[in-house]
């Protein structure tokens, strides 16, 4: 077994040297440093993370022109898509994650177009398999999970309007709270639902057997753990805003919010060991999630509408979901004007006069 490992490591070293020599021969002189930095950051060694020096070199291409940044992202994605080696794939994904967290706006902008332009999704690695060894087989599951997580992270960032977890787009908490308070309920639900999906994806991380203690896995968990803290903070801001709006939240919106909060609570146990930092803050957020969920579930209006909905479902022998659309029309067919935030609740009794239909 030891000889097999030495032989495999030797093959990896030879592949890395051959790739770098090939790049030196055929690469455009203007992009040679880019390709060499990428190859050196994404070696075949499954026991060493990307070298910070080479990562810094790759990130520096975001300080040049948009065309140079585009070339850098294209090179990373091309290496990610063409490799069949689990270590190389994870290192490519770590590089992508560093762009999201530390890259310049131009570099992040070039990266963000990949899953959203309708073209090829370069982060789609659901079929990735490296069965060379038990370790690479297990690392393959991390590749598939990590790629899907980064895709979710980019999607959530687009919905929020800024790169979540990025040091270059950090938002002042007061400014973020003001922005959130101005959102209508449907937009706020969309944001918290997207954040919930992201946290659920974090909770789905693979179990480690052969890869337990592997430096690549540890590097991934370190980056994702930092993201978790940022994500739970964003959830906290939106849960606090919904707490202000409970009295003017419609039944359908209440149902959707409860579903999101319940899904989040189901992830709590699997996330408990992910980050040892800010435990008091995290527990406070979980407490707020449970409080808001219970307040909605125990409210008289919620129980009455839920009971009425179930009765109509039995009477007409249709699915509960089929009644939701009808319920929305009835709920919003009045002429009252509802303000989003509970801070303006005193205005919610104001009504416009009804006018006859033009039809």
DRENDREN-641698 format. One record per residue (C-alpha): residue number from 1; residue in one letter; z negated, y negated, x negated. Coordinates in steps of 0.02 Angstrom, whole numbers, plus 50000, padded with zeros to 5 digits. Example, Ala and Ser with C-alpha at 12.3 -4.5 7.8 and 13.67 -1.06 7.14 Angstrom:
1, A, 49610, 50225, 49385
2, S, 49643, 50053, 49316
***
This chain:
1, X, 50000, 50000, 50000
2, X, 49958, 49883, 49856
3, X, 50127, 49915, 49775
4, X, 50216, 49879, 49939
5, X, 50124, 49713, 49955
6, X, 50166, 49663, 49776
7, X, 50348, 49711, 49803
8, X, 50357, 49611, 49966
9, X, 50277, 49458, 49885
10, X, 50401, 49471, 49741
11, X, 50546, 49475, 49863
12, X, 50476, 49320, 49948
13, X, 50466, 49227, 49783
14, X, 50644, 49278, 49740
15, X, 50706, 49217, 49910
16, X, 50618, 49050, 49886
17, X, 50692, 49026, 49712
18, X, 50865, 49078, 49772
19, X, 50859, 48957, 49919
20, X, 50807, 48813, 49808
21, X, 50943, 48853, 49681
22, X, 51073, 48863, 49819
23, X, 51015, 48695, 49889
24, X, 51029, 48617, 49717
25, X, 51209, 48677, 49703
26, X, 51281, 48640, 49874
27, X, 51174, 48502, 49950
28, X, 51233, 48324, 49963
29, X, 51149, 48226, 49821
30, X, 51081, 48103, 49949
31, X, 50990, 48241, 50045
32, X, 50947, 48356, 49899
33, X, 50766, 48295, 49888
34, X, 50746, 48324, 50075
35, X, 50808, 48504, 50069
36, X, 50706, 48546, 49915
37, X, 50547, 48473, 49992
38, X, 50577, 48573, 50151
39, X, 50606, 48736, 50057
40, X, 50450, 48708, 49951
41, X, 50345, 48667, 50105
42, X, 50403, 48821, 50200
43, X, 50394, 48963, 50075
44, X, 50384, 49148, 50118
45, X, 50203, 49164, 50059
46, X, 50096, 49210, 50212
47, X, 49936, 49165, 50119
48, X, 49967, 48983, 50077
49, X, 49990, 48834, 50195
50, X, 50123, 48700, 50167
51, X, 50085, 48596, 50012
52, X, 50024, 48422, 50064
53, X, 50135, 48342, 49931
54, X, 50292, 48419, 50002
55, X, 50238, 48376, 50180
56, X, 50213, 48195, 50127
57, X, 50388, 48194, 50051
58, X, 50461, 48257, 50215
59, X, 50365, 48127, 50316
60, X, 50427, 47989, 50200
61, X, 50604, 48014, 50265
62, X, 50544, 47937, 50427
63, X, 50526, 47771, 50335
64, X, 50712, 47764, 50303
65, X, 50856, 47742, 50425
66, X, 50869, 47828, 50593
67, X, 51013, 47933, 50524
68, X, 50903, 47994, 50380
69, X, 50762, 48036, 50500
70, X, 50885, 48131, 50610
71, X, 50946, 48230, 50459
72, X, 50767, 48275, 50414
73, X, 50726, 48339, 50589
74, X, 50892, 48434, 50597
75, X, 50852, 48520, 50432
76, X, 50678, 48573, 50491
77, X, 50743, 48639, 50657
78, X, 50887, 48731, 50573
79, X, 50766, 48819, 50455
80, X, 50652, 48861, 50601
81, X, 50795, 48937, 50702
82, X, 50877, 49036, 50562
83, X, 50725, 49115, 50480
84, X, 50664, 49289, 50526
85, X, 50507, 49272, 50421
86, X, 50344, 49236, 50515
87, X, 50266, 49136, 50372
88, X, 50418, 49023, 50357
89, X, 50423, 48997, 50546
90, X, 50238, 48950, 50557
91, X, 50256, 48828, 50412
92, X, 50406, 48748, 50498
93, X, 50302, 48728, 50656
94, X, 50157, 48656, 50556
95, X, 50281, 48530, 50484
96, X, 50337, 48484, 50660
97, X, 50154, 48463, 50711
98, X, 50124, 48346, 50564
99, X, 50273, 48240, 50620
100, X, 50193, 48224, 50793
101, X, 50024, 48179, 50719
102, X, 50069, 48075, 50566
103, X, 50256, 48040, 50569
104, X, 50335, 47869, 50590
105, X, 50399, 47816, 50761
106, X, 50581, 47847, 50707
107, X, 50541, 48023, 50651
108, X, 50441, 48060, 50808
109, X, 50581, 47989, 50916
110, X, 50709, 48104, 50835
111, X, 50594, 48252, 50862
112, X, 50558, 48212, 51044
113, X, 50741, 48223, 51099
114, X, 50753, 48410, 51064
115, X, 50672, 48487, 51218
116, X, 50724, 48347, 51336
117, X, 50908, 48306, 51310
118, X, 50974, 48456, 51405
119, X, 51043, 48536, 51248
120, X, 50974, 48678, 51144
121, X, 50785, 48693, 51141
122, X, 50746, 48721, 50958
123, X, 50565, 48764, 50998
124, X, 50612, 48911, 51107
125, X, 50553, 49058, 51003
126, X, 50497, 49178, 51139
127, X, 50598, 49320, 51060
128, X, 50537, 49295, 50883
129, X, 50482, 49457, 50799
130, X, 50444, 49498, 50616
131, X, 50394, 49681, 50604
132, X, 50393, 49690, 50414
133, X, 50204, 49720, 50406
134, X, 50057, 49726, 50528
135, X, 50013, 49549, 50470
136, X, 50187, 49476, 50499
137, X, 50194, 49565, 50668
138, X, 50033, 49479, 50720
139, X, 50089, 49312, 50645
140, X, 50244, 49328, 50756
141, X, 50133, 49311, 50910
142, X, 50063, 49151, 50834
143, X, 50240, 49087, 50806
144, X, 50285, 49115, 50989
145, X, 50124, 49036, 51053
146, X, 50128, 48889, 50932
147, X, 50309, 48845, 50973
148, X, 50271, 48845, 51160
149, X, 50115, 48741, 51129
150, X, 50213, 48609, 51032
151, X, 50343, 48605, 51170
152, X, 50203, 48573, 51295
153, X, 50130, 48439, 51181
154, X, 50296, 48346, 51174
155, X, 50319, 48362, 51362
156, X, 50144, 48295, 51397
157, X, 50173, 48151, 51275
158, X, 50330, 48101, 51370
159, X, 50235, 48100, 51535
160, X, 50091, 47998, 51462
161, X, 50210, 47875, 51378
162, X, 50140, 47897, 51203
163, X, 50123, 48033, 51073
164, X, 49961, 48120, 51113
165, X, 49856, 48153, 50957
166, X, 49964, 48040, 50849
167, X, 49878, 47924, 50726
168, X, 50022, 47801, 50738
169, X, 50009, 47780, 50928
170, X, 49821, 47778, 50955
171, X, 49777, 47681, 51113
172, X, 49620, 47576, 51137
173, X, 49508, 47660, 51266
174, X, 49488, 47502, 51373
175, X, 49676, 47475, 51372
176, X, 49706, 47657, 51420
177, X, 49579, 47646, 51562
178, X, 49663, 47489, 51629
179, X, 49833, 47574, 51624
180, X, 49767, 47729, 51712
181, X, 49683, 47626, 51849
182, X, 49851, 47546, 51891
183, X, 49937, 47713, 51924
184, X, 49969, 47775, 52100
185, X, 49893, 47942, 52147
186, X, 50052, 48044, 52122
187, X, 50076, 47976, 51946
188, X, 49894, 48006, 51902
189, X, 49905, 48184, 51968
190, X, 50062, 48213, 51865
191, X, 49971, 48157, 51707
192, X, 49814, 48260, 51733
193, X, 49917, 48411, 51783
194, X, 50018, 48397, 51623
195, X, 49859, 48380, 51519
196, X, 49789, 48531, 51611
197, X, 49943, 48634, 51569
198, X, 49926, 48585, 51386
199, X, 49742, 48636, 51379
200, X, 49783, 48799, 51468
201, X, 49914, 48835, 51334
202, X, 49783, 48803, 51199
203, X, 49669, 48930, 51285
204, X, 49808, 49060, 51278
205, X, 49805, 49068, 51088
206, X, 49826, 49245, 51020
207, X, 49679, 49352, 50968
208, X, 49664, 49381, 50782
209, X, 49646, 49555, 50707
210, X, 49751, 49570, 50549
211, X, 49770, 49381, 50539
212, X, 49584, 49341, 50555
213, X, 49542, 49219, 50415
214, X, 49725, 49195, 50367
215, X, 49750, 49020, 50296
216, X, 49907, 48989, 50401
217, X, 49815, 49033, 50562
218, X, 49666, 48926, 50507
219, X, 49783, 48779, 50473
220, X, 49860, 48796, 50647
221, X, 49689, 48807, 50731
222, X, 49630, 48654, 50635
223, X, 49776, 48549, 50698
224, X, 49764, 48615, 50876
225, X, 49575, 48588, 50876
226, X, 49602, 48403, 50841
227, X, 49729, 48397, 50982
228, X, 49603, 48477, 51100
229, X, 49479, 48336, 51069
230, X, 49614, 48206, 51106
231, X, 49672, 48299, 51261
232, X, 49497, 48321, 51334
233, X, 49465, 48136, 51306
234, X, 49623, 48092, 51405
235, X, 49568, 48212, 51543
236, X, 49399, 48125, 51547
237, X, 49479, 47954, 51577
238, X, 49581, 48022, 51723
239, X, 49439, 48121, 51800
240, X, 49332, 47963, 51797
241, X, 49472, 47868, 51885
242, X, 49489, 48002, 52019
243, X, 49302, 47991, 52046
244, X, 49330, 47808, 52094
245, X, 49467, 47858, 52216
246, X, 49388, 48004, 52309
247, X, 49363, 47904, 52470
248, X, 49547, 47860, 52480
249, X, 49622, 48023, 52417
250, X, 49732, 48115, 52542
251, X, 49708, 48298, 52583
252, X, 49862, 48362, 52491
253, X, 49818, 48260, 52336
254, X, 49640, 48327, 52347
255, X, 49702, 48507, 52353
256, X, 49814, 48479, 52201
257, X, 49674, 48396, 52104
258, X, 49551, 48537, 52144
259, X, 49680, 48665, 52085
260, X, 49700, 48573, 51919
261, X, 49512, 48558, 51893
262, X, 49483, 48741, 51935
263, X, 49619, 48794, 51812
264, X, 49537, 48687, 51679
265, X, 49366, 48766, 51712
266, X, 49441, 48939, 51691
267, X, 49489, 48891, 51512
268, X, 49316, 48831, 51463
269, X, 49250, 48991, 51385
270, X, 49404, 49024, 51278
271, X, 49400, 48845, 51214
272, X, 49215, 48843, 51169
273, X, 49241, 48905, 50991
274, X, 49394, 48798, 50955
275, X, 49304, 48641, 50901
276, X, 49128, 48617, 50837
277, X, 49143, 48427, 50842
278, X, 49086, 48310, 50981
279, X, 49003, 48450, 51079
280, X, 48901, 48327, 51183
281, X, 49057, 48231, 51235
282, X, 49150, 48392, 51278
283, X, 49006, 48459, 51384
284, X, 48997, 48291, 51473
285, X, 49182, 48304, 51518
286, X, 49160, 48481, 51586
287, X, 49013, 48418, 51688
288, X, 49120, 48277, 51762
289, X, 49259, 48401, 51803
290, X, 49138, 48513, 51897
291, X, 49058, 48364, 51986
292, X, 49222, 48293, 52050
293, X, 49285, 48465, 52103
294, X, 49125, 48497, 52201
295, X, 49126, 48324, 52280
296, X, 49300, 48353, 52347
297, X, 49262, 48530, 52406
298, X, 49102, 48477, 52495
299, X, 49175, 48324, 52578
300, X, 49182, 48329, 52768
301, X, 49363, 48270, 52777
302, X, 49420, 48404, 52654
303, X, 49332, 48542, 52751
304, X, 49398, 48481, 52919
305, X, 49577, 48468, 52858
306, X, 49565, 48635, 52768
307, X, 49499, 48720, 52926
308, X, 49629, 48637, 53038
309, X, 49766, 48689, 52918
310, X, 49709, 48871, 52919
311, X, 49699, 48872, 53109
312, X, 49875, 48805, 53127
313, X, 49933, 48934, 53000
314, X, 49862, 49078, 53101
315, X, 49925, 49009, 53265
316, X, 50104, 48986, 53209
317, X, 50107, 49134, 53089
318, X, 50178, 49032, 52947
319, X, 50120, 49017, 52769
320, X, 49990, 48888, 52721
321, X, 50111, 48809, 52598
322, X, 50238, 48784, 52737
323, X, 50115, 48674, 52829
324, X, 50083, 48563, 52680
325, X, 50246, 48467, 52698
326, X, 50213, 48436, 52881
327, X, 50037, 48383, 52842
328, X, 50099, 48255, 52715
329, X, 50211, 48173, 52844
330, X, 50069, 48160, 52967
331, X, 49949, 48096, 52835
332, X, 50062, 47956, 52778
333, X, 50148, 47913, 52942
334, X, 50022, 47778, 52985
335, X, 50043, 47596, 52941
336, X, 49888, 47573, 52833
337, X, 49915, 47517, 52654
338, X, 49811, 47617, 52528
339, X, 49772, 47549, 52356
340, X, 49763, 47678, 52216
341, X, 49598, 47641, 52133
342, X, 49430, 47649, 52220
343, X, 49394, 47480, 52144
344, X, 49503, 47405, 52281
345, X, 49432, 47513, 52420
346, X, 49375, 47362, 52521
347, X, 49557, 47316, 52551
348, X, 49604, 47486, 52620
349, X, 49563, 47442, 52800
350, X, 49702, 47313, 52802
351, X, 49852, 47366, 52907
352, X, 50025, 47296, 52936
353, X, 50088, 47287, 53116
354, X, 50202, 47429, 53167
355, X, 50383, 47393, 53203
356, X, 50504, 47491, 53311
357, X, 50623, 47607, 53222
358, X, 50800, 47540, 53193
359, X, 50875, 47710, 53237
***
